[in-house]
Each structure stands twice: as C-alpha cells, then as structure tokens.
C-alpha cells in the first residue's frame, strides 16, 4: 500500500513537473518570438490604476471618472518624459564610450531635469487625486502609503529612470 501511495505521489509530481515545463517552454518561446514588448498606452495605465484604487478605496463612479482624467493626463505627460529619457540615456552611453566629459555633464543634468519633471507629474496627479477623496478614503489612502507613496510612486518603473 505504501509503495502504491508513493507511486501515485511520484506520478502526480511528474505530471505537475511536465505541465510546468511545457508551460515554461511555451512562455519562453512566445517571449523570444514575439519580438518587442508593446507598453500599455497612457489610457490603459490610467485605467488599471483607477481600477486598483476603486477596489482599495471604494471610489464612486464620479471619482473614477475624475481619477481617470487625472491619471491619463499624468501618464501622457510622463510618456513624453520617458521618451526623452531614453534618448538622453542613449546620448549618455555614447558620451561615456567616447569619454566626452562635457556631454556627460550636460546630459546627466538633462536627465536630472527629466527625473524632476516625472516626479512633478506624479506628485501633481497625486495631489489632484487626493483632493477628490472623502475623509475616510484619505485615511485609507494614507494607510496604503498613497499611490505607491506620495510623489515617488506614480505609475511604476516604466516612467522612472530604470525603465
């Protein structure tokens, strides 16, 4: 009986392993054959954030509409910053490789300005969103640490320097 139980467990474990391996292989194959990743649009990013905040804070439909506008505008502004950041980082890499210290300094300063713009965009959106919350929602929002932390969270790494 014990051997039969061990055989059943072994068969289940092997089946689970085979399924997991097949899934992993399919996932790896799809990633290597799909080419490039298409990031979400600002509207999609904003909708995701509003859905998340609606669940966490029980936003009314009016608040959801206002929040969607706020976060879409912020994500749109930060998408432009993100594009400019990628360009600046490419220029910085080129300057580093050619030991062009003047360009390194000016490009690094430009990257700092872009980081500041991104932070300001997120902070302005957070302030506008916070203003539409009820007192109870503000308490819950604060307990959650804000939308990823006031002024620093925002829409995640795709809009910060790390990409």
Secondary structure as UniProt FT lines:
FT   HELIX           2..33
FT   HELIX           42..57
FT   HELIX           61..97
FT   TURN            98..99
FT   HELIX           101..131
FT   HELIX           135..143
FT   TURN            144..148
FT   TURN            150..152
FT   TURN            154..155
FT   HELIX           157..159
FT   TURN            161..162
//
